[in-house]
Amino acid sequence: MLAIGAMFSCGNKGGASSYPGYEEIANGVHYKAVSENAAGRAVAIGDIMTMNMSYSVNNDSVIFDTQQSGQPVQVRADSGTYEGDLMDVFIRMKEGDSASVIVNANTFFINAAQMAKSPDFIDSADVLYFSIGMSKVQSME
């Protein structure tokens, strides 16, 4: 699953979001903390993150859910590589935190999933709603 690590990365912006209750933390990434674990280990570049994650199109049709597969996602924390990348979300989280994130569907499928084009059921205006639970943060050492 570490290969999936190339899927996520980001720059930093910060500001108001067009989605109520969310903060735009990077160009095109809208973030809302659902729960925060002040005592949790903070994510640092190079750490291995284990997360439960699901995402849906326009907060409707679920496309992916680790709860259904029984396999959490493991990703190596890294710096961002494109606008709208999810790594900025991961880097701000701690072990035990959960968050809701909204990103443009085309940006995710083309840049993060490295697909030539978005799936046919995705419209250019569609967004993906992610539910992320940071269950474990480990150092590579």
N, C-alpha and C positions, 0 to 999 in steps of 0.2 A: 504494500500500500504506500510505501514511501515515494514511489514514482508519482503518486497523486500530488506530492508536494509542489511540483512545478505548476499545479493548477492555481495556486494562491499566492499573491504578492501585492504591494501597493505603495503609493506616495502619500503625502499628508496634506490636508487642506484645512478642515475644520469650519463649521458654520451652520447656518440655518438649513433646514431640510424642507423640501416641498411635501414631505409626508409627516403629518402631525404626530408628535411624540418621538420623532427620530431626529438625529443630528447627522448632518452630512460631514463625515470625517475625511473623506477623500473625494475627488471628483467622480461623482456617480455612485458612491457607497454611502448608504444611509443606515445608521446604527442606533439601536436602542438596547440599553442594558435591561435584561429581564430580572436577573438576580446577580448579586456581586458577593464574592467571598473575600473579604478584606484580609483574611489570614492565608489565602491561597498563594501558591508559588506563582510569581509573575512569569509570563512567557518572555524569553530572550532569544535573539537571533541564534540559530543553531540547535535550539531545543527541539525535542520530539513531542508533538502535541497529539493526544488521543482525544477525539471528539465524537459525540453523538450529533448527528446532523440530519436535517431533512430540508428539502426545498420544493417549492411549488410554483407554478406559473400563475401570476396575478392573484396569489393567495387563494387558489382554487384547487387545481389538479396537482396532486403530489407526484413528483417525478422520481425522487430519491429519498429513502428513509433508512438510516442505519438500524433503527429499532426493528424494522421488518426483516432486514438481512441478518441481524444479530452480530454484525461486524462493524465496530466503530472505525472511523477514519483516522489514520495516522499520517501526520504531515510534519515535515521539518520546517521550523520557523525560518523565514528568510526575508530579505528586503524585497520591495515591490519591483515589478517590471513593466507595468502598464497602468493607465488611468482606469479606475473602476475595479481594481484588484481587491481581493478579500484579505490579503495578508495584514493590512493595517488593522483590521478587526481582530485578528488572532493575536497580534502583537500587543494590543491594549487589554487583552483578557488575562485572567488568572485562573489557576486550577479551581474548579468549583463554580465558576461564573457561567451564566447563560445569556444569550443575546439573540435579538431578532435583527436581521439585516436585509436590506432591499438593494438589488443591483439590476442593471439592464440585462435582459436575457441574452441579447446578441453579444454583448461584451463578454459575458461569462462563457458562453459556448465557444466563441471564436478564440478568445485569449486564454482563458483558464482551462477549458476542456480541450483546447487546441484542435477544434474541428474546422474543416474548410468553410463550413457555413452552419448556421443554426438549423436545428431540426425543422422540418416542414410545418409543424404545428406551432412554431414560434413566429409571432409578428414582430416587426421592428420596434414597436412601442411596448411590447410585453416586458414585465419585470419579474424577477425571481425573488421570492420571499424565503429566506433562510432562517431556520431555527437551529442554533448552535449551542451545545453544552460542552464546555471544556472539562472533561473528566480527569485528565492526567497531563502533567507537564514534567518531562524528564530531560536532564542534561545529557548530551552525547558522551560526556566523560564517564 
